[in-house]
């Protein structure tokens, strides 16, 4: 049988994984905040691709390794191909 504090700790852990996952935070910087700053001056189509490239590069070491770098490359190539549109 679990007590209330164990339940609250489990809920907090689940909430942290959703709201503040460790693989998207570097020190005091959350990757989403950085992405929002970088993409603000790009057209929407490019902003999406660049944001995703940053996301995958940022988490690669902590999550899926080369698979994430491959995804980042795909999004970066898409941004490159759409430059100037």
Steps between C-alpha positions, in 0.01 A plus 500: 500500500632847414457806712404846376855632483611216270210581270590871501865420424395281207268774371780758531740274308246451220430874492873582483550260208219675313561860604874510554680195361869488586605435138357841402677705767859618516581664831255787527409495129200310368538408136147616418585852619813501284309369198235771536772766498676356195193443280312824568630672186459208261195430284278228655605219265869558570444572870345157546790321330769700680327457836484125453866484395598684818278271707654182362857629526442608859362171621718258301760444771232432760240306305539329160857582394573474130132445419423849633794647306366335185158655565666839558684466169171424323334812644806715431505381138130591474574850632791532256284387207228753593736795553371800312145373446 
